[in-house]
Amino acid sequence: MRTEVIARQAATLKQIGLDAIVSISPENFAYVTGFLSPTQPLMRWRHAMALVTADATTTLVVVDMEASTVRAKSPPGTEIAVWREFKLDAMNVLADVLRKHGLAESAIGIELDYLPAADFAALRELLPQASFVPAQAMLARLREVKTVEEIDLLRRLSRIADKAITQAFRSVRAGASEMVLAAALTRGIYEEGAEYFKLMIVATGERSVFPNVGPTSRILKRGDVCRVEIFPMTNGYHAGVCRTAGVEAAPPHAKRIWANLTACKHMLLDAIKPGASTQSIYKLYLR
């Protein structure tokens, strides 16, 4: 459990007059706990929830299928309430937890941009005296300021991606396919220590202009521009790194684009300073 994150949430709850907050999205569950409930990102209805009260009491609500995994990753003594997958009683168990902690008539922050409407309706019916307040903006604001632990993790993930891409580029030549490049990239992030990855982009030649596309059987040719991006993941966090390379030799227009982008990058680094407007910096880049 991330004690610093829990303390920040508890302090913010007191400042804004809420009694508790329930994190429901995979990202915010991991923000509190330091790990993902494994299949929640795949199956949205398989709720994993983290309750934090204004006095920093923390309780997890997880599906029975993954209860043993969550217990193994949680510190000893963590309160964990389990809902039954085939009974679909996640909201009933959450309501019981809220009652247990004296929150049945309290003001509770909840991620209304993630929780399905039907589940929210059921929760309100179970706790008609409680006041549920949208909490997604508060959570987003808290997450803008990273802890030292988060910064270290993001730095490590970025290095994993960067090294894996470099190794993947070096492992292929003209005549190889995008699939071969993707295989090398996937192998690299696992060899470097990622748990898995969230997105991989492999776009070469005439496909390099397409955003967010995966690999195909297209064969690499001399002069191709290769654009590769991957988001390795650990503990529910991901960091995306994008790199571009040419097969054997980059075409002249690619070199002109690269030179322009490099000049823009150094111009922006000079413009980024305390008090600078992010909008003005972006407009400078566009010009």
C-alpha positions as CSV (number, residue, x, y, z in Angstrom):
1,M,0.0,0.0,0.0
2,R,1.3,3.5,-0.8
3,T,1.2,5.2,2.6
4,E,2.2,8.6,1.2
5,V,-0.6,8.5,-1.3
6,I,-3.1,7.4,1.3
7,A,-2.0,10.3,3.6
8,R,-2.4,12.8,0.8
9,Q,-5.9,11.5,0.0
10,A,-6.9,11.7,3.7
11,A,-5.6,15.2,4.0
12,T,-7.4,16.3,0.9
13,L,-10.7,14.8,2.1
14,K,-10.5,16.8,5.2
15,Q,-9.8,20.0,3.2
16,I,-12.8,19.6,0.9
17,G,-15.2,18.2,3.5
18,L,-15.5,14.6,2.3
19,D,-15.6,11.6,4.7
20,A,-14.1,9.1,2.3
21,I,-13.1,8.3,-1.2
22,V,-13.6,5.1,-3.3
23,S,-11.1,4.6,-6.1
24,I,-12.6,2.3,-8.7
25,S,-10.6,2.6,-11.9
26,P,-7.6,0.3,-12.4
27,E,-5.3,3.4,-12.5
28,N,-6.5,4.8,-9.2
29,F,-6.7,1.4,-7.5
30,A,-3.1,1.0,-8.4
31,Y,-2.4,4.5,-7.2
32,V,-3.5,3.6,-3.7
33,T,-2.3,0.0,-3.5
34,G,0.9,-0.1,-5.7
35,F,-0.4,-2.9,-7.8
36,L,-3.2,-3.8,-10.3
37,S,-6.0,-6.3,-9.8
38,P,-4.8,-8.4,-12.7
39,T,-7.9,-8.7,-14.9
40,Q,-9.8,-5.5,-14.0
41,P,-8.4,-3.6,-17.0
42,L,-9.6,-6.4,-19.2
43,M,-13.1,-6.9,-17.7
44,R,-14.5,-3.5,-16.6
45,W,-17.2,-5.2,-14.5
46,R,-14.7,-7.1,-12.4
47,H,-14.4,-4.3,-9.8
48,A,-11.4,-3.7,-7.6
49,M,-12.0,-0.8,-5.2
50,A,-9.9,1.0,-2.6
51,L,-11.7,2.9,0.2
52,V,-9.7,5.6,2.0
53,T,-11.4,7.5,4.8
54,A,-10.6,10.9,6.2
55,D,-8.6,9.3,9.0
56,A,-6.6,7.3,6.5
57,T,-8.3,3.9,7.2
58,T,-8.0,1.8,4.0
59,T,-10.1,-1.1,2.9
60,L,-9.9,-3.0,-0.4
61,V,-13.0,-4.6,-2.1
62,V,-12.0,-7.3,-4.7
63,V,-13.5,-10.2,-6.6
64,D,-13.2,-13.7,-5.2
65,M,-11.3,-14.9,-8.3
66,E,-8.4,-12.6,-7.4
67,A,-8.7,-12.3,-3.6
68,S,-5.7,-14.6,-3.0
69,T,-3.5,-12.5,-5.4
70,V,-4.5,-9.3,-3.8
71,R,-3.9,-10.6,-0.3
72,A,-0.4,-11.8,-1.4
73,K,0.4,-8.3,-2.6
74,S,-1.0,-6.4,0.3
75,P,0.7,-5.8,3.7
76,P,-0.4,-8.1,6.5
77,G,-3.5,-6.9,8.3
78,T,-4.9,-5.1,5.3
79,E,-8.7,-5.2,5.4
80,I,-10.0,-6.9,2.3
81,A,-13.7,-7.5,1.5
82,V,-14.5,-10.0,-1.1
83,W,-17.4,-10.0,-3.6
84,R,-18.6,-13.0,-5.5
85,E,-18.1,-13.0,-9.2
86,F,-21.1,-15.1,-10.1
87,K,-23.4,-13.3,-7.7
88,L,-22.4,-9.9,-9.1
89,D,-22.7,-8.4,-5.6
90,A,-19.8,-5.9,-5.7
91,M,-22.0,-3.0,-4.8
92,N,-23.6,-4.9,-2.0
93,V,-20.2,-5.7,-0.5
94,L,-19.1,-2.1,-1.0
95,A,-22.2,-0.8,0.7
96,D,-21.6,-3.2,3.6
97,V,-18.0,-1.9,4.0
98,L,-19.2,1.7,4.0
99,R,-21.8,0.9,6.7
100,K,-19.1,-1.0,8.7
101,H,-17.0,2.2,8.8
102,G,-19.9,4.4,9.8
103,L,-20.3,6.0,6.3
104,A,-23.8,5.1,5.4
105,E,-24.9,8.7,5.8
106,S,-21.6,10.4,4.8
107,A,-20.2,12.4,1.9
108,I,-18.2,10.0,-0.2
109,G,-16.1,10.7,-3.3
110,I,-16.4,8.2,-6.1
111,E,-15.2,7.9,-9.7
112,L,-18.4,8.6,-11.6
113,D,-16.6,8.7,-14.9
114,Y,-15.6,5.0,-14.5
115,L,-18.4,3.3,-12.4
116,P,-21.1,2.0,-14.7
117,A,-24.5,3.8,-14.3
118,A,-26.3,0.7,-13.3
119,D,-23.8,0.0,-10.5
120,F,-24.0,3.6,-9.3
121,A,-27.8,3.4,-9.3
122,A,-27.6,0.1,-7.3
123,L,-25.2,1.7,-4.8
124,R,-27.4,4.7,-4.3
125,E,-30.4,2.5,-3.6
126,L,-28.4,0.5,-1.1
127,L,-27.2,3.7,0.7
128,P,-30.0,6.2,0.2
129,Q,-28.7,8.5,3.0
130,A,-25.2,8.8,1.6
131,S,-24.0,11.6,-0.6
132,F,-21.9,10.5,-3.5
133,V,-19.7,13.2,-5.0
134,P,-17.6,13.0,-8.3
135,A,-14.0,12.5,-7.3
136,Q,-12.2,11.9,-10.6
137,A,-11.0,15.6,-10.8
138,M,-9.6,15.4,-7.3
139,L,-7.8,12.2,-8.0
140,A,-6.4,13.6,-11.2
141,R,-5.1,16.7,-9.4
142,L,-3.5,14.6,-6.7
143,R,-1.7,12.4,-9.2
144,E,-0.2,15.4,-11.0
145,V,2.3,15.7,-8.2
146,K,4.3,12.5,-8.2
147,T,5.9,10.9,-5.2
148,V,9.6,9.9,-5.2
149,E,8.5,6.3,-5.6
150,E,6.3,7.1,-8.7
151,I,9.1,9.1,-10.3
152,D,11.6,6.3,-9.8
153,L,9.1,3.8,-11.3
154,L,8.4,6.0,-14.3
155,R,12.1,6.6,-14.9
156,R,12.7,2.8,-14.8
157,L,9.9,2.1,-17.2
158,S,11.1,4.8,-19.6
159,R,14.5,3.2,-19.6
160,I,13.1,-0.2,-20.2
161,A,11.2,1.0,-23.2
162,D,14.1,3.0,-24.6
163,K,16.6,0.1,-24.3
164,A,14.1,-2.5,-25.7
165,I,13.5,-0.3,-28.8
166,T,17.2,0.3,-29.3
167,Q,17.8,-3.5,-29.1
168,A,14.9,-4.2,-31.4
169,F,16.1,-1.8,-34.1
170,R,19.5,-3.3,-34.0
171,S,18.2,-6.9,-34.4
172,V,16.4,-6.4,-37.8
173,R,17.5,-5.6,-41.3
174,A,15.9,-4.9,-44.7
175,G,14.0,-8.1,-45.5
176,A,12.6,-8.6,-42.0
177,S,8.9,-8.0,-41.3
178,E,7.2,-5.6,-38.9
179,M,6.2,-8.8,-37.0
180,V,9.8,-9.7,-36.5
181,L,10.5,-6.2,-35.2
182,A,7.5,-6.4,-32.9
183,A,8.7,-9.8,-31.5
184,A,12.1,-8.4,-30.7
185,L,10.5,-5.4,-29.0
186,T,8.2,-7.5,-26.9
187,R,11.0,-9.8,-25.9
188,G,13.1,-6.8,-24.9
189,I,10.7,-5.2,-22.5
190,Y,10.3,-8.5,-20.6
191,E,14.0,-9.1,-20.5
192,E,14.5,-5.6,-19.1
193,G,12.0,-6.3,-16.3
194,A,8.5,-5.0,-17.3
195,E,5.5,-7.0,-16.1
196,Y,3.6,-6.5,-19.4
197,F,2.8,-3.7,-21.9
198,K,-0.2,-1.7,-22.6
199,L,0.3,-0.6,-26.2
200,M,2.8,-1.3,-29.0
201,I,3.0,0.7,-32.3
202,V,5.1,-0.5,-35.2
203,A,4.6,1.5,-38.4
204,T,7.1,1.4,-41.3
205,G,7.5,2.8,-44.8
206,E,4.2,4.1,-46.1
207,R,2.5,3.0,-42.9
208,S,4.7,5.3,-40.8
209,V,2.2,8.1,-41.2
210,F,-0.5,6.2,-39.5
211,P,-1.0,6.9,-35.7
212,N,-1.4,4.1,-33.2
213,V,-1.2,1.1,-35.5
214,G,0.2,-2.3,-34.7
215,P,2.6,-4.5,-36.6
216,T,1.8,-6.3,-39.9
217,S,3.5,-8.7,-42.2
218,R,5.0,-5.8,-44.2
219,I,8.6,-6.3,-45.2
220,L,11.2,-3.6,-44.3
221,K,13.0,-2.0,-47.2
222,R,16.1,0.2,-47.5
223,G,15.1,3.8,-46.9
224,D,12.0,3.0,-44.8
225,V,11.2,5.2,-41.9
226,C,10.3,3.0,-38.9
227,R,8.2,4.5,-36.1
228,V,8.0,2.4,-32.9
229,E,6.4,3.0,-29.6
230,I,5.7,0.8,-26.6
231,F,4.3,1.3,-23.1
232,P,5.8,-1.2,-20.6
233,M,3.9,-1.6,-17.4
234,T,4.8,-2.4,-13.8
235,N,2.7,-2.0,-10.7
236,G,-0.2,-0.5,-12.7
237,Y,2.0,2.3,-14.1
238,H,3.2,2.7,-17.7
239,A,5.6,5.0,-19.6
240,G,5.5,5.3,-23.3
241,V,8.6,5.9,-25.4
242,C,8.5,6.6,-29.2
243,R,11.6,6.2,-31.4
244,T,12.1,6.7,-35.2
245,A,14.8,5.1,-37.3
246,G,15.6,4.5,-40.9
247,V,16.4,1.2,-42.5
248,E,20.1,1.4,-43.6
249,A,19.7,5.1,-44.6
250,A,17.0,7.6,-43.9
251,P,15.4,9.4,-46.9
252,P,16.3,13.1,-47.4
253,H,12.8,14.4,-46.3
254,A,13.1,12.5,-43.0
255,K,16.4,14.2,-42.3
256,R,14.9,17.6,-42.9
257,I,12.0,16.8,-40.6
258,W,14.4,15.5,-37.9
259,A,16.5,18.6,-38.1
260,N,13.5,20.9,-37.7
261,L,12.2,18.9,-34.7
262,T,15.6,19.0,-33.1
263,A,15.8,22.7,-33.5
264,C,12.3,23.1,-32.1
265,K,13.1,20.9,-29.1
266,H,16.1,23.1,-28.1
267,M,14.0,26.3,-28.6
268,L,11.3,24.9,-26.3
269,L,13.8,23.8,-23.6
270,D,15.0,27.4,-23.5
271,A,11.4,28.6,-23.2
272,I,10.4,26.2,-20.3
273,K,10.9,28.0,-17.0
274,P,9.0,28.9,-13.9
275,G,6.0,31.1,-14.7
276,A,5.9,30.3,-18.4
277,S,2.6,29.6,-20.0
278,T,2.2,26.1,-21.4
279,Q,-0.1,27.4,-24.1
280,S,2.4,30.0,-25.2
281,I,5.1,27.3,-25.3
282,Y,2.9,25.1,-27.5
283,K,2.1,28.0,-29.8
284,L,5.8,28.8,-30.1
285,Y,6.4,25.1,-31.1
286,L,3.6,25.3,-33.8
287,R,5.1,28.5,-35.3
